[in-house]
């Protein structure tokens, strides 16, 4: 027999994960021990699974156990800031080449005709 703590169920959305948890809870509604185990089980989104795995193994992973997962807005802002910083650095170090690249990108591509 498989113990409920040995089950891993992963999905992409919070809604689907909640639905899976509800269905599992319903299956074990008359078994309070199993139902309690399921609440501690691995039923989540892929992001939730990865965050939990990292939190439980933060030291082994070499990260701060108090890390936070960014929401989409924060992640987009950080990505934009990093891209801008990288482009600024590249432009400062290789200005002539960057300007040449920008000029080349502004010229419409020539279409070969047969």
Helices and strands as residue ranges (DSSP letters): G 4-6, E 8-11, H 14-27, H 32-39, E 42-45, H 46-56, H 58-61, H 72-93, H 95-106
